[in-house]
């Protein structure tokens, strides 16, 4: 399962070039049952808060967030998870490829991020099956974030 997921909505510092680009929504979305199974917006917000805290404490990846606007990161992750899970939200963030361009992120970085998201979902009582459904929707973003 570690090969699944995203560096969602600003995994690292947004480059000045990407900051002004139009929003690009995630390509895949689930039916609204995933949003409901995740616990709706209040639980997604708690998961994201715990996820961001875990990433910032993770020695393997915390350096990738130097200079990141954490308030924006939190907002973009909530929007992204809500939209992709069928919650009816609109992701207003930048394209993953542009946000992560030049950051030289590896599969090891990506896998650490997945572990942190799984820990946040576990902490919030999200069942493994529901986690897997979300991760499967987020997984295609790996190709836009891992660059080496």
N, C-alpha and C positions, 0 to 999 in steps of 0.2 A: 504494500500500500504506500510505501514511502516514495515511490516514483510518481505519485499523483499530487497534483495541486498547482498552485499559482504563487507567484509572488504578486499578490493582489494589489491593485490600485496604489502603486507607489511603493514597491518593495524597498526601494532605496530613494535617495535624493533625486528629485525631478530635475532634469537638465533644463537650463534656460530655454533651449530650443523647443523642448517638448511642452513647456508650460503654457504656450499660447496655442497649441493645436486643438482642433475640435475633438470633442469627446467621441470615443469609440466604445460602443456597448459590447459586452461579452457576446460571442457568437451563439452560444447555446443557452437555452433556458429550460427549466423543468416545468412540469405542471404545478399548479398552486399547492398540491398536496405536500410537496417537499417543504415549502415555506411553512406550512402549518405543522408538519412533523418536526421541523427545527424549533418550533415554539414561537414563531412569528417574530416581529421586529424587536420586542423587548429582549428575547433570548439572543437573537443575532447581535444586538448591541452589546450584551454582556460577553458573548463569545469573542467579539472583535476586541473589546477592551482587554480581556485576558490574553488574547492572541498577541496583541501589540506588546503587552507587558512581557510576555514570554520571549518574543523576538528580541526585545531590547535587553533582556537578561541573558540571552543565549550567546556565549562566547564565540560560537562558530559564525554568527551572522550579525551581531549587534553593530559591528563596525560599518556595515553597509547602510546604516541609517543615519550616519553622521550628517548633520545639516538638513535632515528631513523635517518637514513641517508635520509634526505628529498629530496635530488636531485635524489637518487635512487628510492624512493617512487614515486615521480612524473613520472619518466621514466617508471617504472613498471605499474603504473596505465594507462598511455597512451597506452602502448603496450597491456595491457589486454583489455581495452575498445575497441581499434582498432580491435584486433583479434576477440573478441567475437561478435562484431557487423558486422563482415564480411568484414573488411577493408583490409585484406591480410597481416596484421602485424603478427609477431611471438612474443608471450609472452615468455620472457627469464627468468622470475622470478622463485622463489621457490614455492613448493607446499603449498597451503593455510594451510593445516593441520599442516605442520611442522613449518611454519612461526609463527603460532598463538599458538603453543603448550605451555602450562604452563602459559599463560597470564590471565587465568581465566576471559575471556570475557563473558558477559551476553547478553541476548536478549535486554536489555535496551541499552547496548553499541551499539549493532548492529542496533537497531532502530534509535539511534541518528545519526549514520553514514548514514543511508538511508535518513534521513531528510536533512543532510548536502549535500548529492549528489543531492537530489531533488532541493534544493535551488540553487545549482550551475547550474543545468540544466535550471531552471527557469530564472536565471540571464542571461543565454546565449540564451534565446528564443526558447528552445527546447519544442515542443508541448507535452502535457500530454500523448497522445497516443504513441508517439515515446519514451518518458521516460519509459512508462510501458513496451514496448518491450525490452528495454535494461535491466530494472530491472528484468524482468522475466528470462532473460538469466543469470543474476548475482545471483539470489536468491539461487540456489542450493549450493552456496559456504557458506551459513550460517552454514550448518551442520559441516563444517570443521573449523569454526572460533569460534563459541559459545561453550564454554567448561563447563559452569556452569549455 
